[in-house]
Amino acid sequence: MVTKLDEIKFIDEVDLRNKRVFIRCDFNVPLKDGKITDATRIEAALPTILYALEQGAKVALASHLGRPKGKVVPALSMKAIGEYLVPALKKEVILTDSPDSEGLTKLMDNLNDGQVVLLENLRFSPFEKKNDKLFATRLAKSFDVYVNDAFGTAHRAQVSTEALAHEIKEKCAGLLIKKELEKFNQMLEAPEAPFVAILGGAKVSDKIGVITNLMDKVDSIIIGGAMANTFMVAKGYNMGKSLVEDDAVEVAKQIIEKAERKGVTLNLPVDFVGASEFKNDTDFANYKPENFPADKMALDIGEETRENYRKIVLYAKTIFWNGPMGVFEFENFAKGTLAVAVAVTKSESYSVVGGGDSVAAIKYLKLEDKISHVSTGGGASLEYIEGKDLPALMALKS
């Protein structure tokens, strides 16, 4: 269900002066050898953090990082995040020794204007993912205002995204969530036709709800990635050694039939780049689905499909894109995804892009400024479009 902006309070509507403010950010950034390789999510959180500081708040920042599974994993410490934040905020960043340090209340009470608190990785606690009320109650004692600005985790009901919102007296969303809702709502509530959805990735099952909900809004759907293989099998083709979601073939047939009934154009690949092995350095060639080799696997959309999709995208007035057209991490099989990325940026459309590889393609081409909105939420954006109630947003309403 679409969340109206007047259903929740935002940080710029709250008195923050001298208040102890907990801000749930999404600092789940990629690390290599302890160094941040992509700081996009941190940069996206800065407007909310800086606003709170400018208003005279005592600020504590919190996030998860990676999957430590409730244990302390030194390689997933928030230390690198803190080091990045120091010059970005021009403040001393105090990293706590645990997500719910015993001295947190005293630390917040004594915080001065030149300091910001950064809680250690929330998922170092085994209680975070369990949405444990006692953990939430412990954390809540140290704060007067709860701010959620982590749209990428809004579909998760965890302590920092859901339970804590019920334990702190005043609650609101940050400026990033405000922007995400504005952009998605504009696309969903007032799309200019033709509205084209571009969906890729591995599994049809991951996108069933999205496709079903979008079917009432879009004029055309473009299918790519490994999920296209399942649709081809549903149409009676043999896709050799390609990844096929066998238990979703029947669902794919139903989607094809539903699109026909509703008059929505379902665009499937007419050719594929097939290879012998799942790696970049392997032989590959272009194949039609009707004569796809039994010993090959489809790793990208083919040349003719790229051209077909490019034309559809160029004439679109509204675009939603989530998911790659092929194995984007392999250079030889990234051409389909990059072709779609270029077409989206050249179209005169209102465009919203979400999902890791889709965003990565846009960033690789340095064309972010040609996209109306690059979302920070992959799974969250899909569930929002699917019409699901996101736990983090529901907690801010109640």
Secondary structure, DSSP 8 states (H G I E B T S, - for coil): ----GGGS-BGGGS--TT-EEEEE------EETTEES--HHHHHHHHHHHHHHHTT-EEEEE---S--TTS--GGG-THHHHHHHHHHHTSEEEE-SSTT-TTHHHHHHT--TTEEEE---GGGSTTTTTT-HHHHHHHHTT-SEEEE--GGGTT---TTTTGGGGTSSEEEE-HHHHHHHHHHHHHHHS--SSEEEEE-SS-STTTHHHHHHHTTT-SEEEE-STHHHHHHHHTT---TTS---GGGHHHHHHHHHHHHHHT-EEE--S-EEEESSSSSSS-EEEE-GGG--TT-EEEEE-HHHHHHHHHHHHT-SEEEEES-SS-TTSGGG-HHHHHHHHHHHHS-SEEEE-SHHHHHHHHHTT-GGGSSEE-S-SHHHHHHHHT---HHHHHHH-
